[in-house]
Amino acid sequence: MRNVGVILLVMGIIGLAYFGYEAYQQSDSFNAFGVDVAVSKADWTPVILSALVTIAGYMIMKMKRK
């Protein structure tokens, strides 16, 4: 069970890095009244799901066997 947790943890971290970078690239910024404003056009669903997979993998990895 610990191996499954490690696999999910690694996949979640990779997903967070990839989809987070992709979402970051889809944001536009402009200057309004001397302030930089960023507007995101990204779909944040993959980032949120990757975070949930990371948390689930960590929790499974830390479970004690009975």
CHARMM-style PDB file with segment names, atoms N, HN, CA, C and O in Angstrom:
ATOM      1  N   MET     1       0.827  -1.185   0.000  1.00  0.00      PROA
ATOM      2  CA  MET     1       0.000   0.000   0.000  1.00  0.00      PROA
ATOM      3  C   MET     1       0.874   1.253   0.000  1.00  0.00      PROA
ATOM      4  O   MET     1       0.517   2.280  -0.578  1.00  0.00      PROA
ATOM      5  N   ARG     2       2.040   1.144   0.668  1.00  0.00      PROA
ATOM      6  HN  ARG     2       2.330   0.310   1.137  1.00  0.00      PROA
ATOM      7  CA  ARG     2       2.951   2.289   0.715  1.00  0.00      PROA
ATOM      8  C   ARG     2       3.460   2.634  -0.671  1.00  0.00      PROA
ATOM      9  O   ARG     2       3.647   3.810  -0.982  1.00  0.00      PROA
ATOM     10  N   ASN     3       3.688   1.633  -1.510  1.00  0.00      PROA
ATOM     11  HN  ASN     3       3.536   0.678  -1.257  1.00  0.00      PROA
ATOM     12  CA  ASN     3       4.159   1.876  -2.874  1.00  0.00      PROA
ATOM     13  C   ASN     3       3.129   2.636  -3.697  1.00  0.00      PROA
ATOM     14  O   ASN     3       3.486   3.503  -4.494  1.00  0.00      PROA
ATOM     15  N   VAL     4       1.862   2.317  -3.508  1.00  0.00      PROA
ATOM     16  HN  VAL     4       1.573   1.613  -2.860  1.00  0.00      PROA
ATOM     17  CA  VAL     4       0.793   3.030  -4.211  1.00  0.00      PROA
ATOM     18  C   VAL     4       0.787   4.495  -3.784  1.00  0.00      PROA
ATOM     19  O   VAL     4       0.603   5.386  -4.612  1.00  0.00      PROA
ATOM     20  N   GLY     5       0.988   4.739  -2.500  1.00  0.00      PROA
ATOM     21  HN  GLY     5       1.138   4.014  -1.827  1.00  0.00      PROA
ATOM     22  CA  GLY     5       1.045   6.103  -1.986  1.00  0.00      PROA
ATOM     23  C   GLY     5       2.191   6.894  -2.585  1.00  0.00      PROA
ATOM     24  O   GLY     5       2.028   8.059  -2.949  1.00  0.00      PROA
ATOM     25  N   VAL     6       3.349   6.262  -2.688  1.00  0.00      PROA
ATOM     26  HN  VAL     6       3.482   5.316  -2.393  1.00  0.00      PROA
ATOM     27  CA  VAL     6       4.509   6.926  -3.267  1.00  0.00      PROA
ATOM     28  C   VAL     6       4.263   7.246  -4.742  1.00  0.00      PROA
ATOM     29  O   VAL     6       4.599   8.334  -5.210  1.00  0.00      PROA
ATOM     30  N   ILE     7       3.681   6.303  -5.467  1.00  0.00      PROA
ATOM     31  HN  ILE     7       3.408   5.420  -5.087  1.00  0.00      PROA
ATOM     32  CA  ILE     7       3.387   6.525  -6.885  1.00  0.00      PROA
ATOM     33  C   ILE     7       2.401   7.678  -7.055  1.00  0.00      PROA
ATOM     34  O   ILE     7       2.601   8.542  -7.908  1.00  0.00      PROA
ATOM     35  N   LEU     8       1.342   7.696  -6.251  1.00  0.00      PROA
ATOM     36  HN  LEU     8       1.180   6.994  -5.557  1.00  0.00      PROA
ATOM     37  CA  LEU     8       0.372   8.791  -6.337  1.00  0.00      PROA
ATOM     38  C   LEU     8       1.007  10.125  -5.956  1.00  0.00      PROA
ATOM     39  O   LEU     8       0.718  11.150  -6.574  1.00  0.00      PROA
ATOM     40  N   LEU     9       1.855  10.117  -4.958  1.00  0.00      PROA
ATOM     41  HN  LEU     9       2.089   9.285  -4.455  1.00  0.00      PROA
ATOM     42  CA  LEU     9       2.526  11.335  -4.532  1.00  0.00      PROA
ATOM     43  C   LEU     9       3.406  11.899  -5.642  1.00  0.00      PROA
ATOM     44  O   LEU     9       3.372  13.099  -5.917  1.00  0.00      PROA
ATOM     45  N   VAL    10       4.182  11.048  -6.270  1.00  0.00      PROA
ATOM     46  HN  VAL    10       4.210  10.074  -6.047  1.00  0.00      PROA
ATOM     47  CA  VAL    10       5.069  11.492  -7.350  1.00  0.00      PROA
ATOM     48  C   VAL    10       4.257  11.976  -8.549  1.00  0.00      PROA
ATOM     49  O   VAL    10       4.572  13.010  -9.139  1.00  0.00      PROA
ATOM     50  N   MET    11       3.215  11.233  -8.908  1.00  0.00      PROA
ATOM     51  HN  MET    11       2.959  10.393  -8.429  1.00  0.00      PROA
ATOM     52  CA  MET    11       2.381  11.654 -10.038  1.00  0.00      PROA
ATOM     53  C   MET    11       1.693  12.986  -9.747  1.00  0.00      PROA
ATOM     54  O   MET    11       1.570  13.828 -10.636  1.00  0.00      PROA
ATOM     55  N   GLY    12       1.250  13.177  -8.520  1.00  0.00      PROA
ATOM     56  HN  GLY    12       1.350  12.493  -7.798  1.00  0.00      PROA
ATOM     57  CA  GLY    12       0.606  14.427  -8.145  1.00  0.00      PROA
ATOM     58  C   GLY    12       1.549  15.613  -8.226  1.00  0.00      PROA
ATOM     59  O   GLY    12       1.169  16.685  -8.698  1.00  0.00      PROA
ATOM     60  N   ILE    13       2.783  15.421  -7.764  1.00  0.00      PROA
ATOM     61  HN  ILE    13       3.091  14.551  -7.381  1.00  0.00      PROA
ATOM     62  CA  ILE    13       3.771  16.506  -7.821  1.00  0.00      PROA
ATOM     63  C   ILE    13       4.118  16.847  -9.261  1.00  0.00      PROA
ATOM     64  O   ILE    13       4.238  18.021  -9.609  1.00  0.00      PROA
ATOM     65  N   ILE    14       4.279  15.835 -10.096  1.00  0.00      PROA
ATOM     66  HN  ILE    14       4.181  14.881  -9.812  1.00  0.00      PROA
ATOM     67  CA  ILE    14       4.550  16.074 -11.517  1.00  0.00      PROA
ATOM     68  C   ILE    14       3.371  16.801 -12.156  1.00  0.00      PROA
ATOM     69  O   ILE    14       3.571  17.735 -12.932  1.00  0.00      PROA
ATOM     70  N   GLY    15       2.141  16.383 -11.839  1.00  0.00      PROA
ATOM     71  HN  GLY    15       1.978  15.623 -11.209  1.00  0.00      PROA
ATOM     72  CA  GLY    15       0.951  17.039 -12.371  1.00  0.00      PROA
ATOM     73  C   GLY    15       0.849  18.480 -11.914  1.00  0.00      PROA
ATOM     74  O   GLY    15       0.491  19.355 -12.702  1.00  0.00      PROA
ATOM     75  N   LEU    16       1.160  18.743 -10.641  1.00  0.00      PROA
ATOM     76  HN  LEU    16       1.450  18.032 -10.001  1.00  0.00      PROA
ATOM     77  CA  LEU    16       1.137  20.118 -10.143  1.00  0.00      PROA
ATOM     78  C   LEU    16       2.143  20.987 -10.882  1.00  0.00      PROA
ATOM     79  O   LEU    16       1.835  22.119 -11.257  1.00  0.00      PROA
ATOM     80  N   ALA    17       3.330  20.466 -11.088  1.00  0.00      PROA
ATOM     81  HN  ALA    17       3.580  19.547 -10.784  1.00  0.00      PROA
ATOM     82  CA  ALA    17       4.356  21.241 -11.782  1.00  0.00      PROA
ATOM     83  C   ALA    17       3.950  21.516 -13.233  1.00  0.00      PROA
ATOM     84  O   ALA    17       4.046  22.651 -13.699  1.00  0.00      PROA
ATOM     85  N   TYR    18       3.502  20.493 -13.936  1.00  0.00      PROA
ATOM     86  HN  TYR    18       3.424  19.571 -13.556  1.00  0.00      PROA
ATOM     87  CA  TYR    18       3.160  20.639 -15.346  1.00  0.00      PROA
ATOM     88  C   TYR    18       1.929  21.532 -15.547  1.00  0.00      PROA
ATOM     89  O   TYR    18       1.975  22.511 -16.293  1.00  0.00      PROA
ATOM     90  N   PHE    19       0.839  21.182 -14.876  1.00  0.00      PROA
ATOM     91  HN  PHE    19       0.802  20.387 -14.271  1.00  0.00      PROA
ATOM     92  CA  PHE    19      -0.394  21.941 -15.072  1.00  0.00      PROA
ATOM     93  C   PHE    19      -0.312  23.334 -14.455  1.00  0.00      PROA
ATOM     94  O   PHE    19      -0.949  24.265 -14.948  1.00  0.00      PROA
ATOM     95  N   GLY    20       0.465  23.488 -13.381  1.00  0.00      PROA
ATOM     96  HN  GLY    20       0.982  22.732 -12.981  1.00  0.00      PROA
ATOM     97  CA  GLY    20       0.666  24.808 -12.802  1.00  0.00      PROA
ATOM     98  C   GLY    20       1.419  25.722 -13.749  1.00  0.00      PROA
ATOM     99  O   GLY    20       1.055  26.886 -13.912  1.00  0.00      PROA
ATOM    100  N   TYR    21       2.465  25.206 -14.374  1.00  0.00      PROA
ATOM    101  HN  TYR    21       2.761  24.260 -14.242  1.00  0.00      PROA
ATOM    102  CA  TYR    21       3.219  25.981 -15.358  1.00  0.00      PROA
ATOM    103  C   TYR    21       2.340  26.329 -16.555  1.00  0.00      PROA
ATOM    104  O   TYR    21       2.373  27.450 -17.061  1.00  0.00      PROA
ATOM    105  N   GLU    22       1.557  25.352 -16.997  1.00  0.00      PROA
ATOM    106  HN  GLU    22       1.530  24.440 -16.586  1.00  0.00      PROA
ATOM    107  CA  GLU    22       0.653  25.575 -18.134  1.00  0.00      PROA
ATOM    108  C   GLU    22      -0.378  26.667 -17.807  1.00  0.00      PROA
ATOM    109  O   GLU    22      -0.661  27.522 -18.646  1.00  0.00      PROA
ATOM    110  N   ALA    23      -0.926  26.638 -16.615  1.00  0.00      PROA
ATOM    111  HN  ALA    23      -0.697  25.942 -15.933  1.00  0.00      PROA
ATOM    112  CA  ALA    23      -1.897  27.652 -16.196  1.00  0.00      PROA
ATOM    113  C   ALA    23      -1.227  29.010 -16.067  1.00  0.00      PROA
ATOM    114  O   ALA    23      -1.823  30.032 -16.407  1.00  0.00      PROA
ATOM    115  N   TYR    24       0.000  29.028 -15.582  1.00  0.00      PROA
ATOM    116  HN  TYR    24       0.484  28.198 -15.307  1.00  0.00      PROA
ATOM    117  CA  TYR    24       0.745  30.282 -15.452  1.00  0.00      PROA
ATOM    118  C   TYR    24       0.986  30.915 -16.818  1.00  0.00      PROA
ATOM    119  O   TYR    24       0.935  32.137 -16.959  1.00  0.00      PROA
ATOM    120  N   GLN    25       1.245  30.087 -17.813  1.00  0.00      PROA
ATOM    121  HN  GLN    25       1.287  29.095 -17.697  1.00  0.00      PROA
ATOM    122  CA  GLN    25       1.496  30.593 -19.160  1.00  0.00      PROA
ATOM    123  C   GLN    25       0.238  31.146 -19.823  1.00  0.00      PROA
ATOM    124  O   GLN    25       0.339  31.936 -20.761  1.00  0.00      PROA
ATOM    125  N   GLN    26      -0.924  30.753 -19.363  1.00  0.00      PROA
ATOM    126  HN  GLN    26      -1.006  30.111 -18.601  1.00  0.00      PROA
ATOM    127  CA  GLN    26      -2.180  31.196 -19.966  1.00  0.00      PROA
ATOM    128  C   GLN    26      -2.734  32.452 -19.307  1.00  0.00      PROA
ATOM    129  O   GLN    26      -3.890  32.808 -19.538  1.00  0.00      PROA
ATOM    130  N   SER    27      -1.939  33.124 -18.500  1.00  0.00      PROA
ATOM    131  HN  SER    27      -1.000  32.835 -18.313  1.00  0.00      PROA
ATOM    132  CA  SER    27      -2.410  34.356 -17.876  1.00  0.00      PROA
ATOM    133  C   SER    27      -1.841  35.552 -18.630  1.00  0.00      PROA
ATOM    134  O   SER    27      -0.692  35.536 -19.071  1.00  0.00      PROA
ATOM    135  N   ASP    28      -2.647  36.567 -18.767  1.00  0.00      PROA
ATOM    136  HN  ASP    28      -3.580  36.580 -18.409  1.00  0.00      PROA
ATOM    137  CA  ASP    28      -2.238  37.803 -19.427  1.00  0.00      PROA
ATOM    138  C   ASP    28      -2.134  38.889 -18.369  1.00  0.00      PROA
ATOM    139  O   ASP    28      -2.930  38.931 -17.431  1.00  0.00      PROA
ATOM    140  N   SER    29      -1.163  39.754 -18.521  1.00  0.00      PROA
ATOM    141  HN  SER    29      -0.517  39.720 -19.283  1.00  0.00      PROA
ATOM    142  CA  SER    29      -1.035  40.863 -17.581  1.00  0.00      PROA
ATOM    143  C   SER    29      -1.005  42.171 -18.360  1.00  0.00      PROA
ATOM    144  O   SER    29      -0.515  42.238 -19.488  1.00  0.00      PROA
ATOM    145  N   PHE    30      -1.533  43.186 -17.738  1.00  0.00      PROA
ATOM    146  HN  PHE    30      -1.930  43.131 -16.822  1.00  0.00      PROA
ATOM    147  CA  PHE    30      -1.520  44.516 -18.340  1.00  0.00      PROA
ATOM    148  C   PHE    30      -1.361  45.557 -17.243  1.00  0.00      PROA
ATOM    149  O   PHE    30      -1.540  45.268 -16.059  1.00  0.00      PROA
ATOM    150  N   ASN    31      -1.025  46.756 -17.651  1.00  0.00      PROA
ATOM    151  HN  ASN    31      -0.880  46.990 -18.613  1.00  0.00      PROA
ATOM    152  CA  ASN    31      -0.777  47.828 -16.707  1.00  0.00      PROA
ATOM    153  C   ASN    31      -1.988  48.751 -16.679  1.00  0.00      PROA
ATOM    154  O   ASN    31      -2.379  49.296 -17.712  1.00  0.00      PROA
ATOM    155  N   ALA    32      -2.585  48.930 -15.500  1.00  0.00      PROA
ATOM    156  HN  ALA    32      -2.267  48.488 -14.662  1.00  0.00      PROA
ATOM    157  CA  ALA    32      -3.727  49.823 -15.348  1.00  0.00      PROA
ATOM    158  C   ALA    32      -3.441  50.792 -14.201  1.00  0.00      PROA
ATOM    159  O   ALA    32      -3.333  50.379 -13.046  1.00  0.00      PROA
ATOM    160  N   PHE    33      -3.323  52.049 -14.514  1.00  0.00      PROA
ATOM    161  HN  PHE    33      -3.412  52.385 -15.452  1.00  0.00      PROA
ATOM    162  CA  PHE    33      -3.076  53.096 -13.526  1.00  0.00      PROA
ATOM    163  C   PHE    33      -1.810  52.832 -12.711  1.00  0.00      PROA
ATOM    164  O   PHE    33      -1.774  53.080 -11.506  1.00  0.00      PROA
ATOM    165  N   GLY    34      -0.782  52.330 -13.378  1.00  0.00      PROA
ATOM    166  HN  GLY    34      -0.812  52.128 -14.357  1.00  0.00      PROA
ATOM    167  CA  GLY    34       0.490  52.074 -12.723  1.00  0.00      PROA
ATOM    168  C   GLY    34       0.565  50.766 -11.947  1.00  0.00      PROA
ATOM    169  O   GLY    34       1.566  50.498 -11.282  1.00  0.00      PROA
ATOM    170  N   VAL    35      -0.471  49.959 -12.023  1.00  0.00      PROA
ATOM    171  HN  VAL    35      -1.285  50.176 -12.563  1.00  0.00      PROA
ATOM    172  CA  VAL    35      -0.502  48.684 -11.305  1.00  0.00      PROA
ATOM    173  C   VAL    35      -0.584  47.553 -12.328  1.00  0.00      PROA
ATOM    174  O   VAL    35      -1.396  47.599 -13.251  1.00  0.00      PROA
ATOM    175  N   ASP    36       0.271  46.529 -12.156  1.00  0.00      PROA
ATOM    176  HN  ASP    36       0.931  46.491 -11.406  1.00  0.00      PROA
ATOM    177  CA  ASP    36       0.201  45.362 -13.037  1.00  0.00      PROA
ATOM    178  C   ASP    36      -0.971  44.485 -12.616  1.00  0.00      PROA
ATOM    179  O   ASP    36      -1.081  44.082 -11.458  1.00  0.00      PROA
ATOM    180  N   VAL    37      -1.842  44.198 -13.578  1.00  0.00      PROA
ATOM    181  HN  VAL    37      -1.752  44.525 -14.518  1.00  0.00      PROA
ATOM    182  CA  VAL    37      -3.016  43.364 -13.317  1.00  0.00      PROA
ATOM    183  C   VAL    37      -2.882  42.100 -14.155  1.00  0.00      PROA
ATOM    184  O   VAL    37      -2.639  42.169 -15.359  1.00  0.00      PROA
ATOM    185  N   ALA    38      -3.042  40.945 -13.512  1.00  0.00      PROA
ATOM    186  HN  ALA    38      -3.239  40.890 -12.533  1.00  0.00      PROA
ATOM    187  CA  ALA    38      -2.956  39.666 -14.221  1.00  0.00      PROA
ATOM    188  C   ALA    38      -4.346  39.044 -14.311  1.00  0.00      PROA
ATOM    189  O   ALA    38      -5.080  38.975 -13.325  1.00  0.00      PROA
ATOM    190  N   VAL    39      -4.687  38.598 -15.508  1.00  0.00      PROA
ATOM    191  HN  VAL    39      -4.091  38.654 -16.309  1.00  0.00      PROA
ATOM    192  CA  VAL    39      -5.970  37.942 -15.750  1.00  0.00      PROA
ATOM    193  C   VAL    39      -5.667  36.536 -16.250  1.00  0.00      PROA
ATOM    194  O   VAL    39      -4.936  36.357 -17.225  1.00  0.00      PROA
ATOM    195  N   SER    40      -6.227  35.552 -15.581  1.00  0.00      PROA
ATOM    196  HN  SER    40      -6.821  35.697 -14.789  1.00  0.00      PROA
ATOM    197  CA  SER    40      -5.973  34.160 -15.933  1.00  0.00      PROA
ATOM    198  C   SER    40      -7.112  33.623 -16.792  1.00  0.00      PROA
ATOM    199  O   SER    40      -8.288  33.791 -16.472  1.00  0.00      PROA
ATOM    200  N   LYS    41      -6.733  32.974 -17.889  1.00  0.00      PROA
ATOM    201  HN  LYS    41      -5.777  32.838 -18.149  1.00  0.00      PROA
ATOM    202  CA  LYS    41      -7.705  32.315 -18.767  1.00  0.00      PROA
ATOM    203  C   LYS    41      -7.583  30.797 -18.649  1.00  0.00      PROA
ATOM    204  O   LYS    41      -8.142  30.051 -19.454  1.00  0.00      PROA
ATOM    205  N   ALA    42      -6.852  30.360 -17.646  1.00  0.00      PROA
ATOM    206  HN  ALA    42      -6.398  30.965 -16.992  1.00  0.00      PROA
ATOM    207  CA  ALA    42      -6.538  28.936 -17.508  1.00  0.00      PROA
ATOM    208  C   ALA    42      -7.684  28.169 -16.864  1.00  0.00      PROA
ATOM    209  O   ALA    42      -8.515  28.724 -16.145  1.00  0.00      PROA
ATOM    210  N   ASP    43      -7.693  26.874 -17.150  1.00  0.00      PROA
ATOM    211  HN  ASP    43      -7.017  26.424 -17.733  1.00  0.00      PROA
ATOM    212  CA  ASP    43      -8.608  25.953 -16.499  1.00  0.00      PROA
ATOM    213  C   ASP    43      -7.872  25.369 -15.296  1.00  0.00      PROA
ATOM    214  O   ASP    43      -6.886  24.653 -15.468  1.00  0.00      PROA
ATOM    215  N   TRP    44      -8.331  25.661 -14.090  1.00  0.00      PROA
ATOM    216  HN  TRP    44      -9.132  26.243 -13.950  1.00  0.00      PROA
ATOM    217  CA  TRP    44      -7.637  25.275 -12.874  1.00  0.00      PROA
ATOM    218  C   TRP    44      -8.022  23.882 -12.396  1.00  0.00      PROA
ATOM    219  O   TRP    44      -7.481  23.422 -11.391  1.00  0.00      PROA
ATOM    220  N   THR    45      -8.922  23.203 -13.065  1.00  0.00      PROA
ATOM    221  HN  THR    45      -9.361  23.577 -13.882  1.00  0.00      PROA
ATOM    222  CA  THR    45      -9.356  21.873 -12.645  1.00  0.00      PROA
ATOM    223  C   THR    45      -8.198  20.868 -12.585  1.00  0.00      PROA
ATOM    224  O   THR    45      -8.092  20.150 -11.591  1.00  0.00      PROA
ATOM    225  N   PRO    46      -7.330  20.784 -13.596  1.00  0.00      PROA
ATOM    226  CA  PRO    46      -6.217  19.824 -13.494  1.00  0.00      PROA
ATOM    227  C   PRO    46      -5.267  20.124 -12.333  1.00  0.00      PROA
ATOM    228  O   PRO    46      -4.718  19.204 -11.727  1.00  0.00      PROA
ATOM    229  N   VAL    47      -5.073  21.390 -12.027  1.00  0.00      PROA
ATOM    230  HN  VAL    47      -5.518  22.138 -12.519  1.00  0.00      PROA
ATOM    231  CA  VAL    47      -4.191  21.757 -10.913  1.00  0.00      PROA
ATOM    232  C   VAL    47      -4.803  21.298  -9.591  1.00  0.00      PROA
ATOM    233  O   VAL    47      -4.109  20.753  -8.733  1.00  0.00      PROA
ATOM    234  N   ILE    48      -6.098  21.523  -9.436  1.00  0.00      PROA
ATOM    235  HN  ILE    48      -6.661  21.966 -10.133  1.00  0.00      PROA
ATOM    236  CA  ILE    48      -6.787  21.118  -8.207  1.00  0.00      PROA
ATOM    237  C   ILE    48      -6.782  19.600  -8.068  1.00  0.00      PROA
ATOM    238  O   ILE    48      -6.547  19.079  -6.978  1.00  0.00      PROA
ATOM    239  N   LEU    49      -7.041  18.887  -9.163  1.00  0.00      PROA
ATOM    240  HN  LEU    49      -7.232  19.310 -10.049  1.00  0.00      PROA
ATOM    241  CA  LEU    49      -7.035  17.425  -9.111  1.00  0.00      PROA
ATOM    242  C   LEU    49      -5.639  16.884  -8.796  1.00  0.00      PROA
ATOM    243  O   LEU    49      -5.503  15.907  -8.060  1.00  0.00      PROA
ATOM    244  N   SER    50      -4.609  17.514  -9.347  1.00  0.00      PROA
ATOM    245  HN  SER    50      -4.719  18.309  -9.945  1.00  0.00      PROA
ATOM    246  CA  SER    50      -3.236  17.093  -9.044  1.00  0.00      PROA
ATOM    247  C   SER    50      -2.917  17.307  -7.577  1.00  0.00      PROA
ATOM    248  O   SER    50      -2.242  16.483  -6.960  1.00  0.00      PROA
ATOM    249  N   ALA    51      -3.396  18.401  -7.016  1.00  0.00      PROA
ATOM    250  HN  ALA    51      -3.945  19.070  -7.517  1.00  0.00      PROA
ATOM    251  CA  ALA    51      -3.184  18.655  -5.584  1.00  0.00      PROA
ATOM    252  C   ALA    51      -3.886  17.597  -4.737  1.00  0.00      PROA
ATOM    253  O   ALA    51      -3.334  17.130  -3.740  1.00  0.00      PROA
ATOM    254  N   LEU    52      -5.097  17.220  -5.131  1.00  0.00      PROA
ATOM    255  HN  LEU    52      -5.546  17.599  -5.940  1.00  0.00      PROA
ATOM    256  CA  LEU    52      -5.822  16.182  -4.392  1.00  0.00      PROA
ATOM    257  C   LEU    52      -5.125  14.833  -4.485  1.00  0.00      PROA
ATOM    258  O   LEU    52      -5.082  14.092  -3.503  1.00  0.00      PROA
ATOM    259  N   VAL    53      -4.577  14.502  -5.652  1.00  0.00      PROA
ATOM    260  HN  VAL    53      -4.612  15.104  -6.450  1.00  0.00      PROA
ATOM    261  CA  VAL    53      -3.841  13.246  -5.820  1.00  0.00      PROA
ATOM    262  C   VAL    53      -2.582  13.261  -4.961  1.00  0.00      PROA
ATOM    263  O   VAL    53      -2.217  12.244  -4.371  1.00  0.00      PROA
ATOM    264  N   THR    54      -1.917  14.414  -4.889  1.00  0.00      PROA
ATOM    265  HN  THR    54      -2.213  15.240  -5.368  1.00  0.00      PROA
ATOM    266  CA  THR    54      -0.721  14.544  -4.056  1.00  0.00      PROA
ATOM    267  C   THR    54      -1.061  14.311  -2.590  1.00  0.00      PROA
ATOM    268  O   THR    54      -0.361  13.574  -1.896  1.00  0.00      PROA
ATOM    269  N   ILE    55      -2.136  14.939  -2.117  1.00  0.00      PROA
ATOM    270  HN  ILE    55      -2.705  15.538  -2.680  1.00  0.00      PROA
ATOM    271  CA  ILE    55      -2.553  14.777  -0.725  1.00  0.00      PROA
ATOM    272  C   ILE    55      -2.955  13.337  -0.442  1.00  0.00      PROA
ATOM    273  O   ILE    55      -2.588  12.784   0.595  1.00  0.00      PROA
ATOM    274  N   ALA    56      -3.709  12.720  -1.357  1.00  0.00      PROA
ATOM    275  HN  ALA    56      -4.008  13.169  -2.200  1.00  0.00      PROA
ATOM    276  CA  ALA    56      -4.123  11.330  -1.175  1.00  0.00      PROA
ATOM    277  C   ALA    56      -2.913  10.402  -1.135  1.00  0.00      PROA
ATOM    278  O   ALA    56      -2.851   9.490  -0.311  1.00  0.00      PROA
ATOM    279  N   GLY    57      -1.953  10.635  -2.027  1.00  0.00      PROA
ATOM    280  HN  GLY    57      -2.003  11.376  -2.697  1.00  0.00      PROA
ATOM    281  CA  GLY    57      -0.735   9.818  -2.032  1.00  0.00      PROA
ATOM    282  C   GLY    57       0.049   9.942  -0.747  1.00  0.00      PROA
ATOM    283  O   GLY    57       0.573   8.952  -0.237  1.00  0.00      PROA
ATOM    284  N   TYR    58       0.134  11.154  -0.220  1.00  0.00      PROA
ATOM    285  HN  TYR    58      -0.291  11.958  -0.635  1.00  0.00      PROA
ATOM    286  CA  TYR    58       0.839  11.357   1.048  1.00  0.00      PROA
ATOM    287  C   TYR    58       0.125  10.649   2.190  1.00  0.00      PROA
ATOM    288  O   TYR    58       0.763  10.014   3.030  1.00  0.00      PROA
ATOM    289  N   MET    59      -1.204  10.759   2.221  1.00  0.00      PROA
ATOM    290  HN  MET    59      -1.722  11.275   1.539  1.00  0.00      PROA
ATOM    291  CA  MET    59      -1.969  10.129   3.300  1.00  0.00      PROA
ATOM    292  C   MET    59      -1.867   8.603   3.235  1.00  0.00      PROA
ATOM    293  O   MET    59      -1.733   7.946   4.267  1.00  0.00      PROA
ATOM    294  N   ILE    60      -1.931   8.044   2.034  1.00  0.00      PROA
ATOM    295  HN  ILE    60      -2.040   8.578   1.196  1.00  0.00      PROA
ATOM    296  CA  ILE    60      -1.807   6.592   1.876  1.00  0.00      PROA
ATOM    297  C   ILE    60      -0.404   6.136   2.272  1.00  0.00      PROA
ATOM    298  O   ILE    60      -0.236   5.093   2.905  1.00  0.00      PROA
ATOM    299  N   MET    61       0.598   6.925   1.895  1.00  0.00      PROA
ATOM    300  HN  MET    61       0.462   7.772   1.381  1.00  0.00      PROA
ATOM    301  CA  MET    61       1.976   6.562   2.202  1.00  0.00      PROA
ATOM    302  C   MET    61       2.226   6.564   3.713  1.00  0.00      PROA
ATOM    303  O   MET    61       3.006   5.745   4.199  1.00  0.00      PROA
ATOM    304  N   LYS    62       1.596   7.451   4.456  1.00  0.00      PROA
ATOM    305  HN  LYS    62       0.963   8.117   4.061  1.00  0.00      PROA
ATOM    306  CA  LYS    62       1.827   7.570   5.890  1.00  0.00      PROA
ATOM    307  C   LYS    62       0.914   6.683   6.737  1.00  0.00      PROA
ATOM    308  O   LYS    62       1.057   6.654   7.959  1.00  0.00      PROA
ATOM    309  N   MET    63      -0.020   5.960   6.115  1.00  0.00      PROA
ATOM    310  HN  MET    63      -0.136   5.984   5.123  1.00  0.00      PROA
ATOM    311  CA  MET    63      -0.907   5.080   6.877  1.00  0.00      PROA
ATOM    312  C   MET    63      -0.109   3.953   7.532  1.00  0.00      PROA
ATOM    313  O   MET    63       0.820   3.403   6.940  1.00  0.00      PROA
ATOM    314  N   LYS    64      -0.480   3.632   8.730  1.00  0.00      PROA
ATOM    315  HN  LYS    64      -1.235   4.078   9.211  1.00  0.00      PROA
ATOM    316  CA  LYS    64       0.139   2.520   9.438  1.00  0.00      PROA
ATOM    317  C   LYS    64      -0.588   1.228   9.097  1.00  0.00      PROA
ATOM    318  O   LYS    64      -1.815   1.192   9.008  1.00  0.00      PROA
ATOM    319  N   ARG    65       0.178   0.191   8.912  1.00  0.00      PROA
ATOM    320  HN  ARG    65       1.175   0.221   8.985  1.00  0.00      PROA
ATOM    321  CA  ARG    65      -0.421  -1.118   8.635  1.00  0.00      PROA
ATOM    322  C   ARG    65      -0.816  -1.773   9.941  1.00  0.00      PROA
ATOM    323  O   ARG    65      -0.057  -1.741  10.909  1.00  0.00      PROA
ATOM    324  N   LYS    66      -1.996  -2.368   9.975  1.00  0.00      PROA
ATOM    325  HN  LYS    66      -2.612  -2.395   9.188  1.00  0.00      PROA
ATOM    326  CA  LYS    66      -2.506  -2.983  11.221  1.00  0.00      PROA
ATOM    327  C   LYS    66      -1.960  -4.357  11.419  1.00  0.00      PROA
ATOM    328  OT1 LYS    66      -2.284  -5.013  12.410  1.00  0.00      PROA
TER     329      LYS     66
END
